[in-house]
């Protein structure tokens, strides 16, 4: 059985590593990250899915107990949310939201 991350990649239509990066189609940069225009929008950290989203959206997800804050070196990353495996049913929709956010961010 494919792991959660591989199922998510398949649902998004992301194949194996693709270089150079396509400016429009999301792709795998390595086994743990999904990218658009060489910018990571989702990654696997342990069993969690970590997504880049607008800071207010991350706050909403944390307050709703859907996600936890992403902390790196003791600093909260305001645009990153950790989603545990228990929230897998929400992963596809939130990953699409993350992709749109990163795709449209300048």
The 8 nearest C-alpha neighbors of each residue, nearest first, counted from 0:
[[1, 2, 3, 6, 5, 4, 7, 9],
 [2, 0, 5, 6, 3, 4, 7, 9],
 [1, 3, 5, 4, 6, 0, 7, 46],
 [4, 2, 6, 5, 7, 1, 87, 84],
 [3, 5, 7, 6, 2, 8, 43, 48],
 [4, 6, 8, 7, 2, 3, 1, 9],
 [7, 5, 9, 3, 8, 4, 1, 10],
 [6, 8, 10, 4, 5, 9, 3, 11],
 [9, 7, 5, 13, 11, 6, 10, 12],
 [8, 10, 12, 6, 7, 11, 13, 5],
 [11, 9, 7, 12, 8, 6, 91, 13],
 [12, 10, 8, 9, 13, 7, 91, 95],
 [13, 11, 9, 10, 8, 14, 25, 26],
 [14, 12, 8, 26, 11, 9, 25, 27],
 [13, 15, 12, 26, 16, 27, 8, 9],
 [14, 16, 27, 17, 13, 26, 29, 28],
 [15, 17, 27, 28, 29, 14, 18, 26],
 [18, 16, 20, 15, 19, 26, 27, 28],
 [19, 17, 20, 16, 21, 28, 26, 27],
 [18, 20, 17, 21, 37, 22, 36, 16],
 [19, 21, 18, 36, 37, 17, 22, 35],
 [20, 22, 23, 24, 36, 19, 25, 35],
 [23, 21, 36, 20, 24, 35, 25, 37],
 [24, 22, 21, 25, 35, 36, 102, 20],
 [25, 23, 21, 22, 26, 35, 13, 20],
 [26, 24, 35, 34, 13, 23, 33, 27],
 [25, 27, 13, 34, 33, 17, 28, 24],
 [26, 28, 33, 16, 29, 15, 32, 34],
 [27, 29, 16, 32, 33, 34, 26, 17],
 [30, 28, 31, 27, 32, 16, 33, 15],
 [29, 31, 32, 27, 28, 16, 15, 43],
 [30, 32, 43, 42, 29, 33, 44, 28],
 [33, 31, 42, 29, 41, 28, 27, 30],
 [34, 32, 27, 41, 26, 39, 40, 28],
 [35, 33, 39, 38, 26, 37, 40, 25],
 [34, 36, 25, 38, 37, 22, 26, 39],
 [35, 37, 22, 38, 20, 21, 34, 23],
 [38, 36, 35, 34, 20, 39, 28, 22],
 [39, 37, 34, 35, 36, 40, 101, 33],
 [38, 40, 34, 33, 41, 32, 35, 37],
 [39, 41, 51, 34, 98, 50, 97, 33],
 [42, 40, 50, 33, 49, 32, 39, 51],
 [43, 41, 32, 49, 31, 48, 33, 44],
 [42, 44, 48, 31, 47, 49, 45, 32],
 [45, 43, 47, 46, 48, 42, 49, 31],
 [44, 46, 47, 43, 48, 83, 31, 42],
 [45, 47, 44, 84, 43, 83, 48, 3],
 [48, 46, 83, 44, 82, 45, 43, 84],
 [47, 49, 43, 82, 81, 42, 44, 50],
 [50, 48, 81, 42, 80, 41, 43, 82],
 [51, 49, 41, 80, 79, 40, 97, 52],
 [50, 52, 79, 40, 78, 97, 41, 80],
 [51, 53, 78, 97, 79, 57, 50, 54],
 [52, 54, 56, 55, 78, 57, 51, 100],
 [55, 53, 78, 57, 77, 56, 58, 52],
 [54, 56, 58, 57, 53, 59, 52, 78],
 [57, 55, 59, 53, 58, 54, 60, 52],
 [56, 58, 54, 60, 59, 55, 80, 61],
 [59, 57, 55, 61, 56, 60, 62, 54],
 [58, 60, 56, 62, 57, 61, 63, 55],
 [61, 59, 63, 57, 65, 66, 62, 58],
 [62, 60, 66, 64, 67, 58, 63, 59],
 [61, 63, 59, 64, 60, 58, 65, 66],
 [62, 64, 60, 61, 65, 59, 66, 58],
 [65, 63, 61, 62, 66, 60, 67, 59],
 [66, 64, 60, 63, 61, 86, 82, 67],
 [67, 65, 82, 61, 81, 60, 64, 80],
 [66, 68, 61, 81, 80, 69, 82, 64],
 [67, 69, 80, 81, 70, 75, 61, 66],
 [68, 70, 80, 76, 79, 81, 75, 67],
 [69, 71, 75, 74, 73, 76, 68, 72],
 [72, 70, 74, 73, 75, 69, 76, 68],
 [71, 73, 74, 70, 75, 76, 69, 68],
 [72, 74, 71, 70, 75, 76, 69, 68],
 [75, 73, 70, 71, 72, 76, 69, 77],
 [76, 74, 70, 69, 77, 68, 71, 73],
 [75, 77, 69, 79, 78, 70, 74, 71],
 [76, 78, 54, 79, 75, 57, 68, 69],
 [77, 79, 54, 52, 51, 53, 76, 57],
 [80, 78, 51, 50, 76, 69, 77, 52],
 [79, 81, 68, 50, 49, 69, 57, 66],
 [82, 80, 49, 67, 66, 69, 48, 47],
 [81, 83, 66, 48, 47, 49, 86, 80],
 [82, 84, 47, 85, 86, 81, 48, 46],
 [85, 83, 87, 86, 47, 46, 82, 48],
 [84, 86, 83, 87, 88, 82, 65, 47],
 [87, 85, 84, 88, 89, 83, 82, 65],
 [86, 88, 90, 84, 89, 85, 83, 3],
 [89, 87, 86, 90, 91, 85, 92, 84],
 [90, 88, 87, 86, 92, 91, 93, 94],
 [91, 89, 87, 93, 92, 88, 94, 86],
 [90, 92, 94, 93, 89, 95, 7, 88],
 [93, 91, 95, 94, 90, 89, 96, 88],
 [92, 94, 96, 90, 95, 91, 97, 89],
 [93, 95, 97, 91, 96, 92, 90, 98],
 [96, 94, 98, 92, 97, 93, 99, 91],
 [95, 97, 93, 99, 94, 98, 100, 92],
 [98, 96, 94, 100, 52, 95, 99, 51],
 [97, 99, 95, 101, 100, 96, 40, 102],
 [100, 98, 102, 96, 97, 101, 103, 95],
 [101, 99, 97, 103, 98, 102, 104, 96],
 [100, 102, 104, 98, 103, 99, 40, 97],
 [101, 103, 99, 100, 104, 98, 35, 36],
 [104, 102, 100, 101, 99, 105, 98, 97],
 [105, 103, 101, 102, 100, 99, 53, 98],
 [104, 103, 101, 102, 100, 38, 36, 99]]
